[in-house]
Amino acid sequence: MSPRLKFFILFVMSFSGFSAAILFFMATDYAKQEKAYFKQYPYMEMAARHNKDSLAPKTIPETPPRTEIIPQVIQIFPAPPRPIPVSTPEEPKPAETFKQIKIISNSLPAEFKKEKMPIVADVSPARKNIPPRETKETPPWRQAAAQGYEAYGRGDHSTAIMHFEQALKFIPEDKPLRLQLAYAYKILGQNDKAAENFKKVIDLDDDSSFPIKREIEQLENRFSISSYAIYRDESSNHRQLSGPDLTQSQAGLEVSYQPEKIGFKGGRKFQIYGRLMSGMTPEKFEPDPDSFQAGIGLRLKPLPDHNLVFSAERLIKIGDFARNDWMLRAGYSRDHGTDYREDKNNWWSYSLYLDAAILTPANPDIYLTAQAISGYNIALSPGLVLQPRMTGLLTWQKDSFQQASLIEAGPGINMRYYFNDSKYEAYRSHIDLTIEYRLKISGNSIGGSGPVVSLVVYF
């Protein structure tokens, strides 16, 4: 890669990193409050900050206190007016009440005097002749719903489903109850019934939230295909050096299948997958035939609430530099905000990924990877998201020949386009284009700082 192109990429990355830092700061609550305050009281605030100016009076008027700030709105509550005393007439005494009733009675026409006047004592609530107030019985659907929520809370999801189904016979259009039923079916692994009830929730409300559509997509999408290509700066000078190499360009393709009965149960997953990988010829960015490596394996996610994945894979040799071997692998990831958001135009996201692999268990080769990404997502249009980001990566491997390590970090820009959605399913596919500039921090791997370009297609 020419020095001019390297300089241009470094300039773009530096400018993007600075812009991302400004965006990060402006998105904080502190920046929003300062912006709103200056907009409301600009001259008072500047006078208060420059109170040492010789032209300013010795006593500066106190600036109005800051009030609670809701985004883009400053609410100022004036002091309430003083209450005006109002005199209320005293209540008449019981004796006067009876006297007034008597006077009114004497002034009535003769035909009205035949009717008996009501006696005050007769209308007392303590009268024993008044029948008790009738109370309405609790509707049967409400009793069934309450019993269902109680059973769900104690983990008895089968009983909860029975009561929810009974309640929905009376109120089939109750959205929260239908949604709770769908999650109960999902926990028990009855995916077809769970997806059916999730779809009924969407039928009840066309503007249902994006997570419900994502639930349906995960329950019904059994096949997935992904491919990737990663380009790294590989000058001939680096390749002439002897030593371990963790910066080689590479590409790969993976196909996975999730069995219908055991593939997805209560947040747990089981997959069968096959993949093909290869390194790239230096400075040509085309597959190296000697590096072609295939593999087929099983992948299991045993915990419903944690993305801990175990896999066992049989490596199949294709190229001369490939190998026939077994690989055991464990990976864990934690993320927030990495999926598409229909309810926001911008949001923060982060992801942490840890991976450990062992080849040839009898005489193991060990591979360890840790990666952290944090970025600010900006929705440019429906399905199109731009993300300035920072990436940190640690790679360590040990085999029978040598030991290699590399620690690097740097700014970058990611552009992701989501597509392939429907009325009931969220986006099933996306295309990722990422441009980064990695700075080598430590490690004995050959290769230094430089640009990294990656393209990922998931379907």
WOMO-V305694 format. One record per residue. N is the residue number from 1. RES is the residue in one small letter. NEAR is the number of other C-alpha atoms within 12 Angstrom. Layout:
n=N res=RES near=NEAR
n=N res=RES near=NEAR
This chain:
n=1 res=m near=21
n=2 res=s near=15
n=3 res=p near=13
n=4 res=r near=10
n=5 res=l near=14
n=6 res=k near=22
n=7 res=f near=16
n=8 res=f near=17
n=9 res=i near=28
n=10 res=l near=26
n=11 res=f near=19
n=12 res=v near=23
n=13 res=m near=31
n=14 res=s near=26
n=15 res=f near=19
n=16 res=s near=29
n=17 res=g near=28
n=18 res=f near=20
n=19 res=s near=22
n=20 res=a near=30
n=21 res=a near=21
n=22 res=i near=16
n=23 res=l near=24
n=24 res=f near=28
n=25 res=f near=19
n=26 res=m near=18
n=27 res=a near=22
n=28 res=t near=18
n=29 res=d near=16
n=30 res=y near=15
n=31 res=a near=19
n=32 res=k near=22
n=33 res=q near=24
n=34 res=e near=24
n=35 res=k near=23
n=36 res=a near=24
n=37 res=y near=30
n=38 res=f near=20
n=39 res=k near=17
n=40 res=q near=23
n=41 res=y near=21
n=42 res=p near=17
n=43 res=y near=16
n=44 res=m near=20
n=45 res=e near=23
n=46 res=m near=18
n=47 res=a near=22
n=48 res=a near=21
n=49 res=r near=15
n=50 res=h near=16
n=51 res=n near=19
n=52 res=k near=14
n=53 res=d near=14
n=54 res=s near=9
n=55 res=l near=11
n=56 res=a near=15
n=57 res=p near=13
n=58 res=k near=13
n=59 res=t near=14
n=60 res=i near=19
n=61 res=p near=15
n=62 res=e near=14
n=63 res=t near=21
n=64 res=p near=18
n=65 res=p near=18
n=66 res=r near=20
n=67 res=t near=19
n=68 res=e near=15
n=69 res=i near=22
n=70 res=i near=15
n=71 res=p near=18
n=72 res=q near=18
n=73 res=v near=16
n=74 res=i near=22
n=75 res=q near=16
n=76 res=i near=15
n=77 res=f near=13
n=78 res=p near=9
n=79 res=a near=7
n=80 res=p near=7
n=81 res=p near=7
n=82 res=r near=6
n=83 res=p near=7
n=84 res=i near=7
n=85 res=p near=6
n=86 res=v near=6
n=87 res=s near=6
n=88 res=t near=6
n=89 res=p near=7
n=90 res=e near=6
n=91 res=e near=9
n=92 res=p near=11
n=93 res=k near=11
n=94 res=p near=12
n=95 res=a near=12
n=96 res=e near=12
n=97 res=t near=15
n=98 res=f near=18
n=99 res=k near=14
n=100 res=q near=15
n=101 res=i near=19
n=102 res=k near=18
n=103 res=i near=12
n=104 res=i near=15
n=105 res=s near=20
n=106 res=n near=16
n=107 res=s near=13
n=108 res=l near=16
n=109 res=p near=11
n=110 res=a near=10
n=111 res=e near=11
n=112 res=f near=13
n=113 res=k near=14
n=114 res=k near=11
n=115 res=e near=11
n=116 res=k near=12
n=117 res=m near=17
n=118 res=p near=13
n=119 res=i near=12
n=120 res=v near=14
n=121 res=a near=12
n=122 res=d near=13
n=123 res=v near=12
n=124 res=s near=12
n=125 res=p near=13
n=126 res=a near=11
n=127 res=r near=12
n=128 res=k near=10
n=129 res=n near=10
n=130 res=i near=12
n=131 res=p near=9
n=132 res=p near=10
n=133 res=r near=7
n=134 res=e near=7
n=135 res=t near=6
n=136 res=k near=7
n=137 res=e near=9
n=138 res=t near=11
n=139 res=p near=13
n=140 res=p near=19
n=141 res=w near=23
n=142 res=r near=22
n=143 res=q near=19
n=144 res=a near=27
n=145 res=a near=33
n=146 res=a near=24
n=147 res=q near=26
n=148 res=g near=32
n=149 res=y near=32
n=150 res=e near=21
n=151 res=a near=23
n=152 res=y near=28
n=153 res=g near=16
n=154 res=r near=13
n=155 res=g near=16
n=156 res=d near=20
n=157 res=h near=29
n=158 res=s near=27
n=159 res=t near=26
n=160 res=a near=33
n=161 res=i near=38
n=162 res=m near=24
n=163 res=h near=32
n=164 res=f near=41
n=165 res=e near=31
n=166 res=q near=25
n=167 res=a near=30
n=168 res=l near=29
n=169 res=k near=19
n=170 res=f near=19
n=171 res=i near=20
n=172 res=p near=22
n=173 res=e near=19
n=174 res=d near=26
n=175 res=k near=24
n=176 res=p near=25
n=177 res=l near=36
n=178 res=r near=39
n=179 res=l near=37
n=180 res=q near=34
n=181 res=l near=43
n=182 res=a near=38
n=183 res=y near=37
n=184 res=a near=38
n=185 res=y near=35
n=186 res=k near=33
n=187 res=i near=29
n=188 res=l near=29
n=189 res=g near=27
n=190 res=q near=29
n=191 res=n near=35
n=192 res=d near=26
n=193 res=k near=26
n=194 res=a near=34
n=195 res=a near=34
n=196 res=e near=28
n=197 res=n near=39
n=198 res=f near=42
n=199 res=k near=33
n=200 res=k near=31
n=201 res=v near=34
n=202 res=i near=33
n=203 res=d near=22
n=204 res=l near=19
n=205 res=d near=21
n=206 res=d near=16
n=207 res=d near=16
n=208 res=s near=26
n=209 res=s near=25
n=210 res=f near=27
n=211 res=p near=25
n=212 res=i near=34
n=213 res=k near=35
n=214 res=r near=30
n=215 res=e near=35
n=216 res=i near=37
n=217 res=e near=32
n=218 res=q near=33
n=219 res=l near=43
n=220 res=e near=32
n=221 res=n near=32
n=222 res=r near=27
n=223 res=f near=25
n=224 res=s near=26
n=225 res=i near=25
n=226 res=s near=27
n=227 res=s near=28
n=228 res=y near=28
n=229 res=a near=29
n=230 res=i near=31
n=231 res=y near=33
n=232 res=r near=35
n=233 res=d near=39
n=234 res=e near=32
n=235 res=s near=27
n=236 res=s near=16
n=237 res=n near=15
n=238 res=h near=24
n=239 res=r near=22
n=240 res=q near=14
n=241 res=l near=15
n=242 res=s near=13
n=243 res=g near=19
n=244 res=p near=26
n=245 res=d near=29
n=246 res=l near=35
n=247 res=t near=38
n=248 res=q near=33
n=249 res=s near=34
n=250 res=q near=34
n=251 res=a near=32
n=252 res=g near=30
n=253 res=l near=27
n=254 res=e near=27
n=255 res=v near=25
n=256 res=s near=28
n=257 res=y near=25
n=258 res=q near=28
n=259 res=p near=23
n=260 res=e near=22
n=261 res=k near=20
n=262 res=i near=24
n=263 res=g near=30
n=264 res=f near=36
n=265 res=k near=31
n=266 res=g near=30
n=267 res=g near=29
n=268 res=r near=30
n=269 res=k near=34
n=270 res=f near=31
n=271 res=q near=32
n=272 res=i near=28
n=273 res=y near=29
n=274 res=g near=30
n=275 res=r near=28
n=276 res=l near=31
n=277 res=m near=33
n=278 res=s near=33
n=279 res=g near=33
n=280 res=m near=27
n=281 res=t near=25
n=282 res=p near=24
n=283 res=e near=22
n=284 res=k near=19
n=285 res=f near=23
n=286 res=e near=21
n=287 res=p near=26
n=288 res=d near=25
n=289 res=p near=18
n=290 res=d near=19
n=291 res=s near=27
n=292 res=f near=30
n=293 res=q near=32
n=294 res=a near=30
n=295 res=g near=32
n=296 res=i near=30
n=297 res=g near=29
n=298 res=l near=29
n=299 res=r near=29
n=300 res=l near=32
n=301 res=k near=28
n=302 res=p near=25
n=303 res=l near=18
n=304 res=p near=20
n=305 res=d near=17
n=306 res=h near=17
n=307 res=n near=24
n=308 res=l near=26
n=309 res=v near=30
n=310 res=f near=27
n=311 res=s near=31
n=312 res=a near=29
n=313 res=e near=29
n=314 res=r near=27
n=315 res=l near=27
n=316 res=i near=25
n=317 res=k near=23
n=318 res=i near=20
n=319 res=g near=21
n=320 res=d near=15
n=321 res=f near=17
n=322 res=a near=22
n=323 res=r near=21
n=324 res=n near=21
n=325 res=d near=25
n=326 res=w near=26
n=327 res=m near=32
n=328 res=l near=30
n=329 res=r near=30
n=330 res=a near=28
n=331 res=g near=29
n=332 res=y near=27
n=333 res=s near=25
n=334 res=r near=23
n=335 res=d near=21
n=336 res=h near=20
n=337 res=g near=24
n=338 res=t near=24
n=339 res=d near=30
n=340 res=y near=37
n=341 res=r near=29
n=342 res=e near=28
n=343 res=d near=16
n=344 res=k near=20
n=345 res=n near=20
n=346 res=n near=26
n=347 res=w near=28
n=348 res=w near=31
n=349 res=s near=26
n=350 res=y near=26
n=351 res=s near=26
n=352 res=l near=24
n=353 res=y near=27
n=354 res=l near=26
n=355 res=d near=29
n=356 res=a near=28
n=357 res=a near=29
n=358 res=i near=29
n=359 res=l near=27
n=360 res=t near=23
n=361 res=p near=16
n=362 res=a near=12
n=363 res=n near=14
n=364 res=p near=19
n=365 res=d near=26
n=366 res=i near=29
n=367 res=y near=29
n=368 res=l near=30
n=369 res=t near=29
n=370 res=a near=28
n=371 res=q near=29
n=372 res=a near=27
n=373 res=i near=32
n=374 res=s near=33
n=375 res=g near=36
n=376 res=y near=37
n=377 res=n near=35
n=378 res=i near=33
n=379 res=a near=26
n=380 res=l near=18
n=381 res=s near=19
n=382 res=p near=20
n=383 res=g near=29
n=384 res=l near=27
n=385 res=v near=34
n=386 res=l near=32
n=387 res=q near=42
n=388 res=p near=42
n=389 res=r near=38
n=390 res=m near=36
n=391 res=t near=33
n=392 res=g near=30
n=393 res=l near=32
n=394 res=l near=32
n=395 res=t near=34
n=396 res=w near=31
n=397 res=q near=30
n=398 res=k near=23
n=399 res=d near=21
n=400 res=s near=13
n=401 res=f near=12
n=402 res=q near=17
n=403 res=q near=22
n=404 res=a near=28
n=405 res=s near=31
n=406 res=l near=33
n=407 res=i near=31
n=408 res=e near=35
n=409 res=a near=30
n=410 res=g near=32
n=411 res=p near=38
n=412 res=g near=41
n=413 res=i near=39
n=414 res=n near=35
n=415 res=m near=31
n=416 res=r near=34
n=417 res=y near=31
n=418 res=y near=28
n=419 res=f near=22
n=420 res=n near=19
n=421 res=d near=21
n=422 res=s near=17
n=423 res=k near=24
n=424 res=y near=34
n=425 res=e near=28
n=426 res=a near=32
n=427 res=y near=34
n=428 res=r near=33
n=429 res=s near=29
n=430 res=h near=28
n=431 res=i near=27
n=432 res=d near=30
n=433 res=l near=28
n=434 res=t near=32
n=435 res=i near=35
n=436 res=e near=41
n=437 res=y near=38
n=438 res=r near=34
n=439 res=l near=29
n=440 res=k near=26
n=441 res=i near=21
n=442 res=s near=21
n=443 res=g near=26
n=444 res=n near=25
n=445 res=s near=30
n=446 res=i near=28
n=447 res=g near=35
n=448 res=g near=30
n=449 res=s near=29
n=450 res=g near=35
n=451 res=p near=41
n=452 res=v near=36
n=453 res=v near=28
n=454 res=s near=29
n=455 res=l near=27
n=456 res=v near=28
n=457 res=v near=26
n=458 res=y near=27
n=459 res=f near=26
